Amino acid sequence: MKLFCHLPAVAALISTCLTSAAADTSTVASIKPVHSLVAGVMQGVGTPTLLVQGAASPHSYSLKPSQASAIAKADLIFWIGHQIEIFMEKSVGSIGANAKSVELIDTAGLVRLENRHDTDFETHDHDDAHDVEKTEHEPHEKPQAVDDHDDHDDGHEHDSGDTSLNAHIWLDPLNAKALVQRIEMELVLADPANAETYAANARKLTTRLEALVQEVGTILAPVTDKNFIVFHDAYHYFENRFGLAAAGSI
């Protein structure tokens, strides 16, 4: 009798297993924000490999042999672009040559902001790893979006070599929403057998991100007229989305 009591649960488990097959792709994500979004879309199918772990900086990171091996075996590599993960450029072009490289900074529909540089903000040089063109704004003026594409053309409509861009794109939750849609599209192309699962996960993430905009907006509403200091000018997108104004960085 006890067996029959558990049959509905067993049937549900079998149904779940049949709905989502194991991922037919090996996926790598560069940094934690990217990994979080990719893992969310892949939930129930597989888990992407995270490269930059702990408190390591992607600006000065060096790959471990095991991570180089993961890139060499990858089918999909998700990263922001050379503005953030400098170490990825040569890796993707050499040991990851057989994988599809997805530079998320090229994603359609993003709000893109230029690096700001005035007397209140430090030079945006990321440990002198590469030179960055400076774009001047009057202090505390409303930042302007560089572009917001409506169409996507194989990930190359935007010049990812433009180092004047601020690449911390995920700190705007609506940008993160666009990234989720791009990640879903790339995963479905690489692994169509799990398209339904990827789509369902992407819808859940999108709903969470939309709710997050409302929640954070409500929390920050009483302090939008307050200035603050940051240690690194990395929060431009967050400020732009929620109407905040950093006074400068040190």
SERO-4910 file (N, C-alpha, C, O; in steps of 0.05 Angstrom, whole numbers):
BEGIN
 pado doro    nc1    nc2    nc3   cac1   cac2   cac3    cc1    cc2    cc3    oc1    oc2    oc3
  Met    A     16    -24      0      0      0      0     17     25      0     11     45    -13
  Lys    A     39     24     15     57     48     17     68     55    -11     71     79    -17
  Leu    A     73     35    -27     84     40    -54     65     56    -70     73     75    -84
  Phe    A     39     49    -69     19     63    -85     16     92    -75     10    110    -91
  Cys    A     21     97    -50     19    125    -39     40    142    -52     36    166    -55
  His    A     63    131    -59     85    146    -70     86    147   -100    103    161   -112
  Leu    A     68    133   -113     68    133   -142     65    160   -155     79    165   -175
  Pro    A     47    178   -146     46    205   -158     72    220   -157     79    233   -177
  Ala    A     86    218   -135    112    232   -132    132    220   -151    148    235   -164
  Val    A    132    194   -154    151    180   -172    145    189   -201    164    194   -216
  Ala    A    120    190   -208    112    197   -235    121    226   -241    130    232   -263
  Ala    A    117    243   -221    125    271   -225    155    273   -229    165    289   -246
  Leu    A    171    257   -214    200    258   -217    208    248   -244    226    259   -257
  Ile    A    196    226   -253    202    215   -280    196    236   -301    211    239   -320
  Ser    A    173    249   -299    165    269   -318    185    291   -320    192    301   -341
  Thr    A    195    300   -296    215    322   -295    240    313   -309    252    328   -325
  Cys    A    249    288   -304    273    279   -316    271    277   -347    290    282   -361
  Leu    A    247    269   -356    244    267   -385    242    294   -399    249    296   -422
  Thr    A    232    314   -384    229    341   -396    255    354   -403    258    366   -424
  Ser    A    275    351   -384    301    364   -388    323    344   -391    329    329   -372
  Ala    A    334    342   -415    357    324   -419    382    338   -410    383    362   -407
  Ala    A    403    322   -406    429    334   -399    438    352   -422    434    346   -445
  Ala    A    451    373   -414    460    392   -435    479    378   -455    496    363   -447
  Asp    A    475    384   -480    492    373   -500    515    391   -507    528    389   -528
  Thr    A    520    410   -490    541    430   -494    558    433   -469    548    429   -447
  Ser    A    583    440   -472    600    448   -450    602    478   -450    611    490   -470
  Thr    A    595    490   -428    592    519   -427    611    531   -405    613    521   -383
  Val    A    623    553   -413    642    568   -395    632    596   -392    624    609   -411
  Ala    A    633    607   -367    627    635   -362    651    648   -348    664    635   -331
  Ser    A    656    672   -355    681    685   -347    680    694   -318    697    686   -302
  Ile    A    661    711   -311    660    723   -284    634    717   -270    615    708   -283
  Lys    A    632    723   -244    609    714   -229    582    726   -239    562    711   -240
  Pro    A    580    751   -246    554    761   -256    545    747   -281    521    740   -284
  Val    A    564    741   -299    557    726   -323    549    697   -316    529    687   -326
  His    A    565    685   -299    559    658   -290    532    655   -277    517    636   -282
  Ser    A    524    675   -261    498    674   -248    475    674   -268    456    658   -265
  Leu    A    477    691   -289    456    692   -309    455    667   -326    434    656   -331
  Val    A    479    657   -334    480    633   -351    470    609   -335    455    592   -345
  Ala    A    479    607   -309    470    584   -292    440    585   -288    427    564   -287
  Gly    A    428    609   -286    400    612   -283    384    601   -307    364    588   -304
  Val    A    394    608   -331    381    598   -355    385    568   -359    368    554   -371
  Met    A    408    558   -349    414    529   -353    403    512   -330    407    487   -330
  Gln    A    390    523   -311    381    508   -287    365    483   -295    346    485   -311
  Gly    A    373    460   -284    359    435   -290    370    421   -314    362    398   -320
  Val    A    389    434   -328    401    422   -352    431    417   -348    441    396   -354
  Gly    A    444    437   -337    473    435   -333    483    459   -317    467    477   -311
  Thr    A    509    459   -312    521    481   -297    545    491   -312    563    475   -319
  Pro    A    547    517   -318    570    528   -332    595    528   -314    592    529   -289
  Thr    A    618    527   -326    643    529   -311    650    558   -307    650    574   -326
  Leu    A    656    566   -282    664    593   -275    694    596   -276    708    580   -263
  Leu    A    704    616   -290    733    619   -291    744    636   -268    761    626   -252
  Val    A    736    661   -266    747    679   -245    731    675   -219    708    683   -216
  Gln    A    744    662   -200    731    655   -175    742    671   -152    762    685   -155
  Gly    A    728    669   -129    737    683   -105    737    713   -109    720    725   -122
  Ala    A    758    726    -99    760    756   -100    780    764   -122    788    787   -123
  Ala    A    787    746   -140    806    752   -161    794    773   -180    770    774   -185
  Ser    A    811    790   -191    803    811   -210    805    801   -239    826    790   -246
  Pro    A    785    804   -255    786    796   -283    805    813   -299    814    805   -321
  His    A    812    837   -289    830    855   -304    859    845   -304    874    852   -323
  Ser    A    866    829   -284    894    820   -283    896    790   -278    915    780   -267
  Tyr    A    875    776   -287    873    747   -281    891    731   -300    895    738   -323
  Ser    A    901    708   -290    916    689   -306    902    662   -303    896    653   -281
  Leu    A    898    649   -326    884    623   -326    901    601   -313    925    600   -316
  Lys    A    887    584   -298    900    560   -288    898    538   -310    881    540   -328
  Pro    A    916    519   -309    916    498   -330    888    484   -332    880    478   -354
  Ser    A    875    479   -309    849    466   -310    828    484   -324    810    474   -338
  Gln    A    831    510   -321    812    529   -334    818    531   -363    799    533   -380
  Ala    A    843    530   -371    850    530   -399    839    505   -412    830    506   -435
  Ser    A    840    483   -398    829    458   -408    798    460   -412    788    450   -432
  Ala    A    785    474   -393    756    477   -395    749    494   -420    729    489   -434
  Ile    A    765    515   -425    760    531   -449    765    515   -474    750    518   -494
  Ala    A    786    499   -474    792    482   -498    770    463   -504    765    456   -527
  Lys    A    755    454   -484    734    434   -488    706    447   -491    687    433   -497
  Ala    A    705    473   -488    679    487   -488    666    488   -515    680    489   -536
  Asp    A    640    488   -516    624    493   -540    615    523   -540    613    535   -561
  Leu    A    610    534   -516    601    561   -514    618    575   -492    623    564   -471
  Ile    A    627    599   -498    642    615   -478    627    642   -476    626    658   -495
  Phe    A    616    647   -452    603    673   -447    621    691   -431    632    684   -410
  Trp    A    625    715   -442    641    736   -427    631    763   -435    616    766   -455
  Ile    A    639    784   -420    629    811   -426    644    822   -450    631    830   -470
  Gly    A    670    822   -450    686    833   -471    713    841   -460    718    841   -436
  His    A    732    849   -478    759    854   -469    761    878   -451    781    882   -438
  Gln    A    739    895   -450    740    917   -431    741    908   -402    750    923   -385
  Ile    A    730    884   -397    731    873   -370    751    850   -367    769    851   -351
  Glu    A    747    829   -384    764    805   -381    786    806   -402    785    794   -423
  Ile    A    807    821   -395    829    825   -413    842    798   -419    851    793   -442
  Phe    A    843    780   -399    857    755   -402    843    736   -422    855    717   -432
  Met    A    818    742   -429    803    724   -446    809    727   -476    805    709   -491
  Glu    A    819    750   -484    823    756   -512    839    735   -526    830    722   -546
  Lys    A    863    730   -517    881    710   -529    871    682   -525    873    664   -542
  Ser    A    859    677   -501    849    650   -495    827    642   -514    827    619   -524
  Val    A    808    660   -519    786    654   -537    795    649   -565    785    632   -579
  Gly    A    815    665   -574    825    663   -601    843    639   -606    848    632   -629
  Ser    A    854    628   -585    873    606   -588    862    580   -577    852    563   -593
  Ile    A    863    576   -551    854    550   -540    824    546   -541    814    524   -541
  Gly    A    809    569   -544    780    566   -546    770    570   -575    747    577   -579
  Ala    A    787    566   -594    781    571   -622    758    554   -633    744    562   -651
  Asn    A    754    531   -621    732    513   -630    705    519   -617    685    507   -625
  Ala    A    705    537   -598    680    544   -585    668    569   -597    681    584   -611
  Lys    A    642    573   -592    629    598   -600    633    618   -578    625    614   -555
  Ser    A    647    640   -584    652    661   -565    628    681   -565    622    692   -586
  Val    A    616    685   -542    593    703   -540    601    727   -523    602    725   -498
  Glu    A    608    749   -536    615    774   -522    589    789   -516    576    799   -534
  Leu    A    581    789   -491    555    799   -483    553    829   -486    530    840   -487
  Ile    A    575    843   -487    573    872   -491    562    879   -518    554    902   -523
  Asp    A    561    860   -536    549    863   -563    519    858   -564    507    858   -585
  Thr    A    508    852   -541    480    843   -540    461    866   -549    464    889   -541
  Ala    A    441    859   -564    421    878   -573    404    888   -550    399    873   -531
  Gly    A    396    913   -551    378    925   -531    391    935   -506    376    944   -488
  Leu    A    417    935   -504    430    945   -481    431    975   -480    433    988   -501
  Val    A    429    987   -457    436   1014   -452    467   1014   -448    476   1000   -430
  Arg    A    481   1029   -463    511   1030   -461    519   1058   -453    510   1077   -465
  Leu    A    536   1060   -433    546   1086   -423    576   1087   -427    590   1067   -426
  Glu    A    586   1111   -433    615   1115   -435    628   1118   -408    615   1126   -389
  Asn    A    654   1111   -406    669   1116   -382    668   1146   -377    673   1162   -396
  Arg    A    663   1154   -353    663   1183   -347    690   1190   -334    702   1175   -320
  His    A    698   1214   -340    723   1223   -330    722   1253   -326    722   1268   -346
  Asp    A    722   1262   -301    725   1290   -295    741   1292   -270    753   1272   -261
  Thr    A    743   1314   -258    761   1318   -235    752   1302   -211    768   1299   -192
  Asp    A    727   1292   -211    718   1277   -187    721   1247   -190    716   1233   -170
  Phe    A    729   1238   -214    731   1209   -218    759   1201   -226    772   1215   -241
  Glu    A    768   1178   -216    795   1169   -222    797   1160   -250    777   1153   -263
  Thr    A    821   1159   -261    826   1148   -288    817   1119   -289    824   1104   -271
  His    A    802   1112   -309    791   1085   -311    810   1068   -326    805   1061   -350
  Asp    A    832   1060   -313    853   1046   -328    856   1017   -320    872   1003   -332
  His    A    841   1008   -300    842    979   -292    871    970   -290    880    952   -304
  Asp    A    886    981   -271    913    972   -265    932    975   -288    950    959   -292
  Asp    A    926    995   -305    943   1001   -328    945    978   -348    963    976   -364
  Ala    A    925    960   -346    925    937   -364    920    945   -393    929    932   -412
  His    A    904    967   -397    900    977   -424    892   1006   -422    882   1015   -401
  Asp    A    897   1021   -443    890   1049   -443    861   1052   -450    849   1037   -466
  Val    A    848   1072   -438    820   1077   -442    816   1106   -450    827   1124   -439
  Glu    A    800   1110   -471    793   1136   -479    774   1148   -459    756   1134   -449
  Lys    A    777   1174   -452    761   1187   -432    739   1203   -446    744   1216   -466
  Thr    A    715   1202   -435    693   1218   -445    685   1237   -423    678   1228   -401
  Glu    A    685   1263   -428    680   1282   -407    651   1288   -404    636   1292   -424
  His    A    642   1290   -379    615   1299   -373    618   1322   -353    637   1323   -337
  Glu    A    599   1340   -353    598   1360   -331    592   1345   -306    577   1325   -306
  Pro    A    603   1354   -283    598   1340   -257    568   1337   -252    553   1357   -254
  His    A    560   1313   -246    533   1306   -238    512   1309   -260    488   1309   -254
  Glu    A    520   1312   -285    500   1313   -307    489   1286   -311    502   1266   -304
  Lys    A    466   1284   -322    453   1258   -327    469   1244   -349    473   1255   -371
  Pro    A    479   1219   -343    495   1205   -363    479   1198   -388    455   1193   -386
  Gln    A    492   1198   -411    478   1192   -436    485   1164   -445    508   1155   -443
  Ala    A    465   1150   -455    471   1124   -467    485   1127   -493    478   1144   -509
  Val    A    504   1109   -498    519   1110   -523    502   1100   -545    500   1113   -567
  Asp    A    488   1077   -541    470   1067   -562    452   1046   -549    456   1038   -527
  Asp    A    432   1039   -564    412   1019   -555    401   1006   -580    382   1015   -591
  His    A    414    984   -588    408    971   -613    381    956   -612    373    945   -591
  Asp    A    367    957   -634    342    943   -636    345    916   -650    328    898   -648
  Asp    A    367    914   -666    371    889   -681    397    876   -673    415    889   -663
  His    A    398    850   -677    422    835   -670    432    821   -695    417    807   -709
  Asp    A    458    825   -701    469    813   -725    494    797   -718    516    806   -721
  Asp    A    489    773   -708    510    754   -703    530    765   -683    554    757   -683
  Gly    A    521    783   -665    538    793   -644    559    813   -653    577    818   -637
  His    A    557    824   -676    578    842   -685    568    869   -695    582    883   -710
  Glu    A    544    877   -686    534    902   -694    548    925   -679    549    948   -688
  His    A    559    918   -656    572    938   -639    602    932   -640    610    909   -639
  Asp    A    618    953   -641    647    950   -641    657    944   -614    661    963   -598
  Ser    A    662    919   -607    671    911   -581    699    921   -575    708    918   -552
  Gly    A    713    931   -595    739    942   -590    739    970   -579    760    982   -573
  Asp    A    715    982   -576    712   1009   -566    717   1010   -536    699   1003   -520
  Thr    A    741   1018   -528    748   1017   -499    738   1042   -485    743   1044   -461
  Ser    A    723   1060   -498    711   1082   -484    686   1074   -469    676   1090   -453
  Leu    A    676   1050   -474    651   1042   -461    656   1032   -433    677   1020   -427
  Asn    A    638   1039   -415    637   1027   -389    625    999   -392    602    997   -402
  Ala    A    639    979   -384    631    952   -390    616    938   -367    610    914   -369
  His    A    610    952   -345    596    940   -323    566    939   -328    550    948   -312
  Ile    A    558    928   -351    531    930   -362    510    916   -345    487    925   -344
  Trp    A    518    895   -330    499    879   -315    487    894   -291    467    885   -280
  Leu    A    499    916   -283    490    930   -259    464    946   -264    453    958   -246
  Asp    A    455    947   -288    428    956   -295    411    931   -298    415    916   -317
  Pro    A    391    927   -281    375    902   -283    362    898   -310    357    876   -318
  Leu    A    355    920   -323    342    917   -349    363    909   -370    356    896   -390
  Asn    A    388    917   -367    409    906   -383    412    876   -378    415    860   -397
  Ala    A    411    868   -353    413    840   -346    390    824   -359    394    801   -367
  Lys    A    367    837   -361    344    824   -375    351    819   -404    345    797   -414
  Ala    A    363    838   -417    372    834   -445    393    812   -447    393    797   -466
  Leu    A    411    811   -428    432    790   -428    419    763   -425    428    744   -438
  Val    A    399    760   -408    385    734   -405    373    725   -432    375    702   -439
  Gln    A    361    744   -446    350    737   -472    371    727   -492    367    709   -507
  Arg    A    394    741   -491    416    733   -509    427    706   -501    432    689   -519
  Ile    A    430    701   -476    441    676   -466    422    653   -474    431    632   -482
  Glu    A    396    658   -470    376    637   -478    379    631   -507    379    607   -515
  Met    A    381    651   -524    382    647   -553    407    630   -560    405    612   -576
  Glu    A    430    637   -548    454    622   -555    453    593   -545    462    575   -559
  Leu    A    441    589   -522    439    562   -511    420    545   -528    425    521   -533
  Val    A    398    557   -537    379    543   -554    391    535   -581    387    513   -591
  Leu    A    407    553   -592    420    547   -617    440    524   -614    443    507   -632
  Ala    A    454    524   -591    474    503   -587    462    477   -577    473    455   -582
  Asp    A    439    478   -564    428    454   -551    397    455   -554    383    458   -534
  Pro    A    387    452   -578    358    455   -583    341    434   -568    317    439   -564
  Ala    A    353    412   -560    337    392   -546    326    402   -520    306    392   -510
  Asn    A    339    422   -508    330    433   -483    319    461   -485    319    477   -466
  Ala    A    309    468   -509    300    495   -515    277    503   -496    277    526   -486
  Glu    A    258    485   -490    236    491   -473    245    498   -445    234    517   -432
  Thr    A    264    483   -434    274    489   -408    289    516   -406    285    531   -388
  Tyr    A    305    521   -427    319    547   -427    299    570   -429    303    590   -415
  Ala    A    279    567   -445    259    588   -448    244    592   -421    239    615   -414
  Ala    A    236    571   -408    222    574   -382    239    587   -361    230    604   -346
  Asn    A    265    579   -360    283    591   -341    287    620   -347    288    637   -328
  Ala    A    290    627   -372    294    655   -380    270    672   -372    273    695   -363
  Arg    A    246    661   -375    222    676   -367    222    681   -337    214    703   -328
  Lys    A    229    661   -322    230    664   -292    251    686   -285    245    703   -268
  Leu    A    274    685   -297    295    705   -291    286    733   -299    290    752   -284
  Thr    A    273    735   -322    263    761   -331    243    772   -311    243    796   -305
  Thr    A    225    755   -301    205    764   -281    219    774   -256    211    794   -245
  Arg    A    239    759   -247    254    767   -223    268    794   -227    268    810   -209
  Leu    A    280    798   -250    294    823   -255    275    846   -257    281    868   -247
  Glu    A    252    842   -269    232    864   -270    222    871   -242    219    895   -236
  Ala    A    218    851   -226    210    856   -198    232    870   -183    227    887   -165
  Leu    A    257    863   -189    280    876   -175    281    906   -181    288    921   -163
  Val    A    275    913   -205    275    942   -212    256    957   -194    262    978   -184
  Gln    A    232    946   -191    211    959   -175    220    959   -145    217    980   -132
  Glu    A    230    937   -136    238    935   -108    261    954   -101    259    969    -81
  Val    A    282    954   -117    305    971   -112    297   1001   -115    306   1018   -100
  Gly    A    281   1007   -135    272   1034   -139    257   1045   -115    261   1068   -107
  Thr    A    240   1028   -103    226   1036    -79    244   1041    -55    241   1060    -40
  Ile    A    264   1023    -52    283   1025    -30    299   1051    -32    305   1064    -12
  Leu    A    307   1057    -57    326   1080    -61    312   1107    -64    325   1128    -63
  Ala    A    286   1106    -68    271   1131    -73    277   1153    -52    280   1176    -60
  Pro    A    279   1147    -26    284   1168     -6    312   1180     -7    317   1201      5
  Val    A    331   1168    -22    358   1177    -21    369   1185    -48    394   1188    -51
  Thr    A    352   1189    -68    362   1195    -94    374   1223    -96    389   1229   -115
  Asp    A    369   1240    -75    381   1267    -75    407   1268    -59    418   1289    -54
  Lys    A    416   1244    -49    441   1243    -33    464   1235    -51    462   1216    -66
  Asn    A    486   1249    -48    511   1242    -62    527   1221    -45    523   1220    -21
  Phe    A    544   1207    -59    560   1187    -45    587   1183    -59    589   1191    -83
  Ile    A    606   1172    -45    633   1167    -56    636   1137    -60    628   1121    -43
  Val    A    649   1129    -83    655   1101    -87    685   1098    -90    700   1117    -94
  Phe    A    695   1073    -86    723   1068    -88    732   1063   -116    756   1063   -123
  His    A    713   1057   -133    719   1051   -161    695   1058   -178    672   1051   -170
  Asp    A    698   1072   -200    675   1082   -215    663   1059   -232    666   1059   -256
  Ala    A    651   1040   -218    640   1017   -231    609   1016   -231    597    997   -242
  Tyr    A    596   1036   -219    568   1034   -213    551   1053   -230    528   1059   -223
  His    A    562   1062   -252    549   1081   -269    522   1072   -279    502   1087   -279
  Tyr    A    520   1046   -286    495   1035   -297    473   1034   -275    450   1040   -280
  Phe    A    482   1027   -251    463   1025   -228    453   1053   -222    429   1057   -217
  Glu    A    471   1072   -221    463   1100   -216    444   1110   -237    424   1123   -231
  Asn    A    450   1105   -262    434   1114   -284    406   1103   -283    386   1117   -289
  Arg    A    403   1077   -276    377   1064   -275    360   1075   -252    336   1078   -256
  Phe    A    372   1081   -229    357   1087   -205    359   1117   -197    350   1124   -175
  Gly    A    370   1133   -215    370   1162   -209    388   1171   -187    382   1190   -173
  Leu    A    410   1157   -184    430   1164   -163    452   1181   -175    455   1182   -199
  Ala    A    467   1194   -158    489   1211   -168    514   1208   -150    515   1219   -128
  Ala    A    533   1192   -159    558   1190   -144    573   1217   -146    574   1230   -167
  Ala    A    584   1226   -124    599   1251   -123    627   1248   -134    639   1267   -143
  Gly    A    637   1223   -134    664   1218   -145    674   1192   -134    660   1177   -120
  Ser    A    699   1185   -141    711   1160   -132    739   1166   -123    752   1185   -131
  Ile    A    749   1149   -105    776   1152    -94    790   1126    -95    813   1124    -86
***
